[in-house]
């Protein structure tokens, strides 16, 4: 079995509120501190936190020119970028916002498809504690559900019913 390169990076865990104690400008501003991008490789059946995806610099995205029309990228491999926002309640941290965006890549022609406005909007929705995963295919939903369940004991259990229902409804 081949050993994977790189280190296993976990989710961004909640930091102290950067605006705590401030009453003026910027109070209530959304922060990216608690958001982690997860990339799902549909064919491989794997999911991993990929911090580089925050700035479209993940291993999957490097060296790829993304086009807005999926028809211009034949024989592309499917991926999902999932924006996962962690929040904390009295019992502990949980998955507060989880939103998914489709992405395809054809390494041979160094082209891919993704909708940048969709990625930005879904990131914003995740930060605002929305769950948007019902448009994913069943295989990808299962990969994501398994990944989230295994990542940290208790976070899945503390998460809202909408996340569980949308990912586990077959």
Secondary structure, 3 states (H helix, E strand, C coil): CCCCCCCCCCCCCCCCCCCCCCCCCCCCCCCCCCEEEEEEECCCCEEEECHHHHHCCCCCCCCCEEECCHHHCCCCEEEEEEEEEEEEECCEEEEEEEEEEEEEEECCCCEEECCHHHHHHHHHHHHCCCEECCCCCHHHHHHHHHHHHHHCCCHHHHCCHHHHHHHHCC
